[in-house]
Each structure stands twice: as structure tokens, then as C-alpha cells.
Amino acid sequence: MKIGVLRIGGPPTTLPQFASYPDMMMELIGREAHDWRVFATDELELPPTPESCDAYVITGSAAGLYENHAWIPPLLEFIRAAKGRAKLVGICFGHQAIAQALGGRVVNSPKGWAVGQNEYRVVRQEPWMDGAETLRLPASHQDQLVELPPGAEVYACSDFTPLGALVYRDHPTISIQLHPEFQPVYAKALIEARRGHVFTDEQADRAIASYTGPDDRERMGRWINAFLTQDA
């Protein structure tokens, strides 16, 4: 399967030892299982047409959709053009971008940051899932989707993030606000890099302490891969 990754940022320059966000996504879904192509969307590179790949994964980003970046309007237009013409998977910023492009609304949430391991309740079972009732994955966001786009339904959420994971009924698209591609070592390093200027010591300590026990990164990777390959 030919999968395009729309790269929208990456690890901070203070963390050069870590892989790029596209590399993280390829490792999560299966680097050897697919034919990958990375598009530097944050540098205004987009696929020539939606049919250039069978599916697209839209990565996370430090940017907000309400910010004045030249690459945001073309990205949203591409998402609208790709509706029904290629499968879409959105992660964190990608989750928000797909929803906003298709009629939802994203805001800088007054709730503040979700950071550390977060647990979502699975509220809807889909054919590409395995019956799990919860998902425990890294979170790193202060923006939130607050209005669903037409055709979207929630399949997993938390009280803090009630529109946290979506499946679209009128085109093959799924998205999640959490970061299944973040390995705990990277997630903790990112928190430490933001200690003192984004997070207070108390916030950072609590988030770091949440990374104990198993998580569902591998499960979410399997789910995304199953969604991408079903009926392919």
C-alpha cells in the first residue's frame, strides 16, 4: 500500500537525538509493510493529487490551526480534496486539521494542557479494532476539537477530551488526539524540554510519573494498520 505522510513539524531542535515524526509514524504502523512517501507539508509540499497515494497520515505539530502559517490553508484544502479519494489518518494536530477542514471547530482550550499518559474509554467498536475497552497513550496538547464535523462519530474519549478519537462515516477516515507514535522515552524528554516555560515543575513531575506500566501504542498501531488495509 502506498502511504503518504504529511509532515507538519517534528521534535524540537533541543531533542536532535530523536527520530522525525514521519519516522515515528512509519515505525508505529509498519515501515516494511508499506510503500512510504513523506511530504514536507510544513514547507508547502503536498501531493500533486489525492490519488498520488492510497492513504495519508497527518502528523502532530507544535502549531495551532488558528495561527498564521502559510501551509495551513493549503493543507486544509488538500484534506477537503482528499475526502473520499484516499484514506486519511490524523494524529493530534492531524486529528484537529481533518475535523476543522471538514466542518468541525478547534480552539485553544481553557482546560489547558493534556500531558502524560492519558486513558480514553472506547465507546464504539469498529471492524479494525480488537474489542479493547480502553486506550492508554501519550498526550501532548492544549488545543481541542469542540464541535464535530458532519459525518464524524466518537469512538474513544475521556472526560478531559470528549471528542478525542473519531471515525468518519461518509469517507474512510479515522483520527485520534493522542500520540501513539511517541515512545515513552521521547514523551518524557519532550516534557523535560518544556519544564519551566510550558509546564510548571508540578505539571512536569506528574506527567513524567504517569509513564509507568504498559501502554497501548502497539495496539493502536495495529488498529491503524488494519483500518488502512481493510478492503484495500
N, C-alpha and C positions, 0 to 999 in steps of 0.2 A: 504494500500500500504506500502511495506517495503522500507524505505528510509535510506540510509547511509549518514552520514555527515562526510566528510574528514576534520578533524580539522587541520588547519595549523596556529598555533599561537592563540593569544587571546588578550584581553585588557592588557595594560602594568601593571606591578606589582604596579605601583603608583596609579592604579584605581581598588583596590580589591573589591569595593562595587558593581561593575557591573557584569552582567551575562557573561558567556563564549560565544564565537562566535557561537558554535553549539546551545546553548540555545536561543540566539537571532534569529537564523535561524528557529528553531522549533516554536518559538512564532510567527514569521512572517508568516510562511506557514500554521501552524495549529498543535499544539502539540498533540491534542486529535484525530486529523483526520487520523493519520498515525502511523505505527509501526516504531519507530526510532532506529537507531543504530549509535553510534559515534565511529569513528576510529581515534586514535591519530596519524595521518599521520606524524606530525612533530616529532614523536618519532619512526618513521619507522613502524607504524602499518597500514596495508592496508587490505582490504577484501581478503579472500582466492581466490575468483574468482569474476569476474564482476557479475555473476548471484547470488551472495550472497544477493543482494538487487535488487529491481526493478529499483531504481534510486539512484543517488548520487548527493549531493550538496557539492561543493568545496568552502570552506570559504575564507575570506580575510586573509592577513598576513602582518606583517611588513617586511618580507623578499622580496628580489628581485630574479627573476629567474636566473639572471647572477651571483648570489652569490654561494659560495661553501658550500652548505648544503648537508649532506649525504642523506636526504629524498627527494631531488628534482628529481634525476634521477628515483627512483622507482615510484614516483608519476606520472611523465610524461609517463613512461612505462605502468602504470595502465590505464591512460587515453586512450592511444592508444589501449590497450587490450579491454577496455570497449566500444569502438566505435561500435555502432550497437547492443550491447549486453545488455545495460542498458541505461536509460535516464540519461543525465548529465545536471546539472545547475551550472554555475560558477559565483561567486561573487567577484569582484575586482581582487585579486590575482588569484582566481579560473578562472575568465574570461581570464586572461592572460595565465595561465597554460594550459588550454584547447587549446587555439589558438596556443601556441608555440608547444605543443605536437603534434599537427596535421598539422604543416607546416607553421604557422604564425611566426611573429618576434616581440619580445618585447624589448624595450630599456628604459634606464633611460632618460626620455625626457628632452631635452634642454629647453622646455617650463616651466619647474619647476612644482610646486605643484598645483593640483586642490583640493581646500579645501572649506568647507562650502556647503550650499545648491547650487546645480547645476541644471540647467534645460536642458533637452535633448528634441530635436524635434523627434517626432515619424514619421519616413519616410516610414514605411512599416507596414501595418496592418496584423496581424496573427489571426488564429481562436481562440486562447486563450486570445485575447485582447478584449477590450470593446469600441474601437473607439476613445479613448482619443488621442489628438494631441500633448501633451507634457507630460513629466515626470519630477517632481521636487523632488530630493532625495539628501541625503548627499554624498559628495565626499571626499575622502582622499587618494590621490595617486600622485606619481611623475613619476612612470613608465607608459608607454603607449604601446599598440599594434600599430605597424606601418605598418604591412603587413598582409593581410587577409590570413587565411589558405584556401585551396581548399574546396569548398562546403559551405562556410560561406557567409552570407549576413548581412548587417547592417539593424537593424530595428529601432534604435534610436541613436541619436548622438548630439554633439554640435560642434561649431567651434573649441573649445579647444581640444575636444576628438572626432575626426571624426569617429573612429571605436569603439564607446562607448558601443554598445549593439548588440549582434549577434544572429542569428538563423542559424542553420546548416541544409542543405537540404538533405544530404546523411546519416544522423543519427539523432536521436531525442535529440538535444542538444540546449540549449539557455544559454546566459551569458550576464552579464552587469558589467561595470566598477564601477558603483555607489554602494552605500551601503544601500539598502532598509531595512536591518535589524537593522541599527543604529537608535535608538531613539534620538531625538534632545538633550536630557539631556546628553546622553553618548557622542554624537558627539561634543558637546560644551566642555565637560570635557576633552576629548582627545585633543582638540585644546589647551586648557589651560595647559595641561600637557606638551605640546610641545612648548609652548611660550618661546621665548628667546634662544632656541637652535635648533629648527627645523624651527619655524616661527618667523619672526620679530613681534614686537608689532603691527605694521600696518597691517600685514597679518592676525594676530590672531584677531584683532579687527574687520576687515572687514568680516572675516569668521563667527565670532560669530554673527555679526549684520545680516547676511543673514538668520538666523533661525527665521524668522517672517512669520506669515501666514501659510496656510495649506501646506501639502506636499502630496506625492503620495505613501507613504510607504504601506498603506493598499491596494491600487490599485495594486502595484507591487506584494504584497503577493498573491492577488487573481489571478493575471496573472500566477505566478509561479505554484500555486496550480492547475490551470486549465490546464496548459501545462503538468504537471506531471500526471494528472488523465485522460486526454483525451485519449480515446481508450485503457485505462488501463484494 
